[in-house]
Amino acid sequence: MKNATQSLEQASVKQYCKAVRVPVIGANFATMAEQAVRENHSHVRYLEALLAMECEERDRHAIDNRIRDAQLPRLKTLEEFDFAQAPQIPAVRIRELAEGGYIERSEPVVLIGECGTGKSHLATGLCLAACRQKR
């Protein structure tokens, strides 16, 4: 009888999670509850862990959506850029730009140079950095 009641309760919680659109909580609440009991966590700690999982997943989706919406021809990161091959490009300045202050100040970024110097790579890398910051 206890297992049947528990199954009904879990099904009900899953339905509520679906209704309020918290799929990560719906998928993980039972496992996390068992873990909370095993590790003697409080109810608040259990809830905090579930909410943190949901928020992390939403953040990941938000970043993925921004990257998809950017419609970049190729995904190239600033970490992949070889500044040693392009000594005329100040790595420190590019890293500053990657922090996104220019976005907050509504400042344009213009990359000028010969073909094959990495302008597109840097522009794509800056775009990805902005997407990761959920901008």
Backbone as CSV, one residue per row, in Angstrom:
resi,resn,N_x,N_y,N_z,CA_x,CA_y,CA_z,C_x,C_y,C_z
1,MET,0.818,-1.191,0.000,0.000,0.000,0.000,0.863,1.256,0.000
2,LYS,1.989,1.188,0.768,2.867,2.353,0.851,3.484,2.667,-0.513
3,ASN,3.914,1.638,-1.248,4.507,1.842,-2.569,3.497,2.416,-3.559
4,ALA,2.252,1.964,-3.479,1.210,2.477,-4.371,0.944,3.947,-4.076
5,THR,0.878,4.291,-2.799,0.662,5.689,-2.410,1.845,6.538,-2.846
6,GLN,3.036,6.007,-2.640,4.256,6.733,-3.026,4.302,6.948,-4.544
7,SER,3.921,5.926,-5.305,3.893,6.057,-6.761,2.881,7.096,-7.208
8,LEU,1.728,7.118,-6.549,0.691,8.104,-6.861,1.181,9.512,-6.539
9,GLU,1.837,9.651,-5.409,2.376,10.964,-5.018,3.434,11.431,-6.022
10,GLN,4.305,10.520,-6.432,5.353,10.881,-7.387,4.758,11.259,-8.735
11,ALA,3.749,10.539,-9.163,3.079,10.873,-10.423,2.427,12.247,-10.328
12,SER,1.841,12.521,-9.181,1.204,13.818,-8.961,2.243,14.946,-8.995
13,VAL,3.364,14.744,-8.336,4.428,15.755,-8.330,4.935,15.980,-9.757
14,LYS,5.108,14.909,-10.503,5.571,15.043,-11.898,4.580,15.866,-12.719
15,GLN,3.288,15.635,-12.501,2.255,16.406,-13.216,2.326,17.879,-12.847
16,TYR,2.467,18.151,-11.555,2.573,19.544,-11.119,3.823,20.207,-11.719
17,CYS,4.916,19.490,-11.728,6.154,20.034,-12.302,5.979,20.332,-13.788
18,LYS,5.267,19.466,-14.470,4.989,19.705,-15.891,4.102,20.939,-16.056
19,ALA,3.103,21.058,-15.200,2.160,22.181,-15.294,2.847,23.524,-15.046
20,VAL,3.775,23.572,-14.107,4.456,24.834,-13.800,5.789,24.957,-14.542
21,ARG,6.042,24.027,-15.433,7.200,24.058,-16.329,8.540,24.085,-15.594
22,VAL,8.724,23.084,-14.761,10.010,22.872,-14.096,10.425,21.411,-14.342
23,PRO,10.811,21.098,-15.588,11.075,19.708,-15.955,12.261,19.067,-15.231
24,VAL,13.268,19.837,-14.896,14.433,19.260,-14.215,14.046,18.812,-12.811
25,ILE,13.235,19.607,-12.150,12.751,19.204,-10.820,11.897,17.949,-10.955
26,GLY,11.016,17.918,-11.954,10.168,16.749,-12.173,10.954,15.480,-12.427
27,ALA,12.071,15.623,-13.121,12.881,14.450,-13.454,13.783,13.998,-12.305
28,ASN,14.067,14.892,-11.359,15.075,14.581,-10.343,14.595,14.576,-8.899
29,PHE,13.344,14.967,-8.640,12.916,15.133,-7.250,12.988,13.843,-6.442
30,ALA,12.630,12.719,-7.052,12.612,11.458,-6.296,14.025,11.011,-5.939
31,THR,14.921,11.069,-6.915,16.316,10.678,-6.676,16.954,11.593,-5.641
32,MET,16.698,12.889,-5.791,17.262,13.858,-4.848,16.665,13.687,-3.450
33,ALA,15.403,13.291,-3.367,14.776,13.057,-2.060,15.440,11.884,-1.353
34,GLU,15.695,10.813,-2.115,16.379,9.650,-1.539,17.772,10.033,-1.051
35,GLN,18.466,10.835,-1.858,19.806,11.287,-1.482,19.741,12.171,-0.232
36,ALA,18.748,13.043,-0.161,18.593,13.925,1.003,18.361,13.111,2.274
37,VAL,17.575,12.049,2.164,17.317,11.189,3.325,18.600,10.475,3.731
38,ARG,19.302,9.913,2.734,20.562,9.197,3.010,21.588,10.101,3.683
39,GLU,21.686,11.333,3.192,22.705,12.259,3.693,22.197,13.168,4.801
40,ASN,20.970,12.904,5.249,20.366,13.634,6.357,20.321,15.151,6.108
41,HIS,19.929,15.530,4.878,19.788,16.950,4.542,18.421,17.452,5.001
42,SER,18.351,18.723,5.270,17.071,19.321,5.661,16.173,19.461,4.428
43,HIS,14.908,19.750,4.671,13.970,19.970,3.572,14.387,21.176,2.744
44,VAL,14.888,22.187,3.419,15.318,23.399,2.725,16.520,23.099,1.840
45,ARG,17.454,22.311,2.339,18.642,21.933,1.542,18.211,21.130,0.310
46,TYR,17.275,20.228,0.479,16.737,19.428,-0.629,16.103,20.334,-1.673
47,LEU,15.277,21.268,-1.229,14.622,22.201,-2.148,15.653,23.072,-2.849
48,GLU,16.639,23.536,-2.111,17.700,24.356,-2.696,18.426,23.603,-3.805
49,ALA,18.739,22.342,-3.575,19.437,21.528,-4.571,18.591,21.357,-5.832
50,LEU,17.300,21.109,-5.660,16.405,20.966,-6.818,16.308,22.258,-7.608
51,LEU,16.131,23.364,-6.905,16.022,24.655,-7.586,17.326,25.034,-8.284
52,ALA,18.452,24.716,-7.677,19.745,24.991,-8.302,19.894,24.207,-9.604
53,MET,19.466,22.943,-9.590,19.527,22.122,-10.808,18.670,22.734,-11.910
54,GLU,17.473,23.167,-11.546,16.556,23.771,-12.525,17.163,25.050,-13.095
55,CYS,17.713,25.890,-12.232,18.308,27.151,-12.688,19.511,26.917,-13.594
56,GLU,20.353,25.966,-13.243,21.531,25.653,-14.066,21.112,25.185,-15.455
57,GLU,20.096,24.355,-15.511,19.613,23.863,-16.803,19.008,24.998,-17.627
58,ARG,18.269,25.881,-16.985,17.686,27.025,-17.698,18.785,27.949,-18.227
59,ASP,19.818,28.154,-17.424,20.944,28.974,-17.881,21.610,28.339,-19.098
60,ARG,21.812,27.030,-19.022,22.438,26.329,-20.145,21.589,26.460,-21.404
61,HIS,20.278,26.310,-21.249,19.380,26.450,-22.402,19.390,27.872,-22.946
62,ALA,19.415,28.858,-22.059,19.439,30.261,-22.499,20.692,30.535,-23.326
63,ILE,21.815,30.020,-22.883,23.071,30.204,-23.624,22.992,29.483,-24.969
64,ASP,22.531,28.244,-24.962,22.401,27.478,-26.211,21.476,28.188,-27.196
65,ASN,20.374,28.732,-26.693,19.430,29.452,-27.568,20.062,30.702,-28.156
66,ARG,20.806,31.437,-27.355,21.466,32.642,-27.868,22.485,32.283,-28.956
67,ILE,23.242,31.237,-28.725,24.225,30.807,-29.724,23.520,30.376,-31.002
68,ARG,22.448,29.625,-30.871,21.686,29.198,-32.047,21.106,30.404,-32.785
69,ASP,20.528,31.340,-32.029,19.920,32.523,-32.636,20.946,33.429,-33.322
70,ALA,22.184,33.378,-32.883,23.237,34.199,-33.491,23.540,33.743,-34.922
71,GLN,23.203,32.509,-35.238,23.403,31.939,-36.576,24.833,32.145,-37.076
72,LEU,25.785,31.812,-36.232,27.196,31.941,-36.599,27.556,30.886,-37.641
73,PRO,28.375,31.254,-38.622,28.740,30.274,-39.654,29.558,29.111,-39.082
74,ARG,30.441,29.413,-38.143,31.246,28.391,-37.463,31.446,28.832,-36.023
75,LEU,31.514,27.874,-35.122,31.748,28.204,-33.716,33.251,28.206,-33.460
76,LYS,33.780,29.399,-33.227,35.200,29.547,-32.910,35.292,30.373,-31.636
77,THR,36.065,29.888,-30.693,36.173,30.575,-29.410,37.451,31.396,-29.352
78,LEU,37.477,32.324,-28.426,38.684,33.129,-28.214,39.817,32.258,-27.676
79,GLU,39.459,31.209,-26.938,40.478,30.299,-26.399,41.210,29.575,-27.524
80,GLU,40.559,29.373,-28.651,41.174,28.682,-29.797,42.060,29.601,-30.628
81,PHE,41.916,30.919,-30.444,42.665,31.862,-31.266,44.126,31.869,-30.845
82,ASP,45.022,31.788,-31.821,46.459,31.760,-31.549,47.020,33.174,-31.677
83,PHE,47.131,33.845,-30.539,47.647,35.216,-30.539,49.118,35.266,-30.926
84,ALA,49.836,34.168,-30.771,51.256,34.126,-31.169,51.380,34.255,-32.689
85,GLN,50.394,33.761,-33.433,50.410,33.846,-34.894,50.002,35.232,-35.385
86,ALA,49.417,36.031,-34.506,48.960,37.374,-34.877,49.422,38.371,-33.812
87,PRO,50.735,38.653,-33.761,51.258,39.521,-32.701,50.724,40.958,-32.756
88,GLN,50.187,41.368,-33.905,49.640,42.722,-34.024,48.309,42.872,-33.296
89,ILE,47.696,41.761,-32.895,46.413,41.798,-32.188,46.694,41.730,-30.690
90,PRO,46.310,42.771,-29.952,46.580,42.784,-28.501,45.641,41.835,-27.742
91,ALA,46.195,40.738,-27.265,45.415,39.721,-26.555,44.710,40.313,-25.332
92,VAL,45.381,41.221,-24.643,44.795,41.823,-23.445,43.531,42.601,-23.819
93,ARG,43.578,43.337,-24.920,42.421,44.130,-25.351,41.253,43.215,-25.734
94,ILE,41.538,42.119,-26.414,40.485,41.169,-26.807,39.864,40.544,-25.564
95,ARG,40.681,40.208,-24.577,40.148,39.634,-23.334,39.272,40.647,-22.592
96,GLU,39.661,41.925,-22.646,38.828,42.983,-22.052,37.480,43.051,-22.771
97,LEU,37.527,42.993,-24.102,36.279,43.018,-24.871,35.403,41.821,-24.527
98,ALA,36.028,40.681,-24.298,35.281,39.460,-23.990,34.491,39.595,-22.685
99,GLU,34.899,40.501,-21.817,34.171,40.718,-20.567,32.838,41.425,-20.815
100,GLY,32.691,42.048,-21.998,31.394,42.586,-22.400,31.078,44.006,-21.996
101,GLY,32.030,44.741,-21.481,31.770,46.116,-21.081,31.300,46.980,-22.238
102,TYR,31.804,46.685,-23.439,31.402,47.462,-24.620,29.904,47.309,-24.905
103,ILE,29.335,46.195,-24.533,27.899,45.965,-24.750,27.095,46.871,-23.827
104,GLU,27.489,46.896,-22.563,26.796,47.752,-21.592,26.870,49.222,-21.989
105,ARG,28.015,49.622,-22.548,28.207,51.024,-22.934,27.704,51.311,-24.355
106,SER,27.171,50.298,-25.018,26.682,50.416,-26.405,27.766,50.930,-27.351
107,GLU,28.966,50.438,-27.168,30.088,50.845,-28.021,30.274,49.833,-29.147
108,PRO,30.508,50.302,-30.352,30.769,49.375,-31.451,32.187,48.815,-31.364
109,VAL,32.361,47.645,-31.934,33.690,47.037,-32.044,33.952,46.851,-33.529
110,VAL,35.054,47.408,-34.004,35.414,47.312,-35.416,36.744,46.582,-35.512
111,LEU,36.761,45.520,-36.289,37.978,44.752,-36.516,38.441,45.017,-37.940
112,ILE,39.617,45.577,-38.091,40.148,45.939,-39.408,41.456,45.198,-39.617
113,GLY,41.622,44.659,-40.813,42.876,43.978,-41.130,42.796,43.255,-42.450
114,GLU,43.917,42.701,-42.842,44.016,41.940,-44.086,43.232,40.637,-43.979
115,CYS,42.991,40.044,-45.135,42.341,38.728,-45.181,43.200,37.712,-44.435
116,GLY,42.540,36.843,-43.696,43.247,35.761,-43.022,43.937,36.154,-41.730
117,THR,43.623,37.323,-41.195,44.280,37.748,-39.951,43.487,37.376,-38.698
118,GLY,42.291,36.825,-38.863,41.522,36.345,-37.717,40.369,37.227,-37.285
119,LYS,39.970,38.161,-38.126,38.867,39.064,-37.760,37.572,38.292,-37.503
120,SER,37.238,37.397,-38.411,35.994,36.620,-38.246,36.068,35.729,-37.019
121,HIS,37.217,35.133,-36.797,37.407,34.272,-35.631,37.205,35.088,-34.354
122,LEU,37.811,36.276,-34.288,37.674,37.113,-33.101,36.234,37.587,-32.918
123,ALA,35.574,37.978,-34.006,34.183,38.426,-33.920,33.289,37.296,-33.418
124,THR,33.513,36.107,-33.943,32.737,34.946,-33.494,33.025,34.651,-32.031
125,GLY,34.292,34.709,-31.647,34.667,34.468,-30.254,34.040,35.476,-29.305
126,LEU,34.006,36.746,-29.719,33.365,37.774,-28.885,31.863,37.531,-28.786
127,CYS,31.262,37.102,-29.875,29.832,36.784,-29.865,29.547,35.626,-28.907
128,LEU,30.355,34.580,-28.972,30.167,33.440,-28.066,30.364,33.839,-26.608
129,ALA,31.347,34.715,-26.368,31.576,35.190,-24.997,30.339,35.939,-24.500
130,ALA,29.753,36.767,-25.362,28.540,37.502,-24.976,27.382,36.534,-24.725
131,CYS,27.245,35.526,-25.566,26.166,34.542,-25.387,26.330,33.802,-24.052
132,ARG,27.559,33.467,-23.713,27.811,32.751,-22.447,27.495,33.626,-21.239
133,GLN,27.545,34.936,-21.442,27.186,35.870,-20.374,25.687,36.194,-20.428
134,LYS,24.975,35.493,-21.269,23.529,35.654,-21.473,23.179,37.072,-21.921
135,ARG,23.983,37.569,-22.854,23.735,38.895,-23.435,23.317,38.725,-24.879
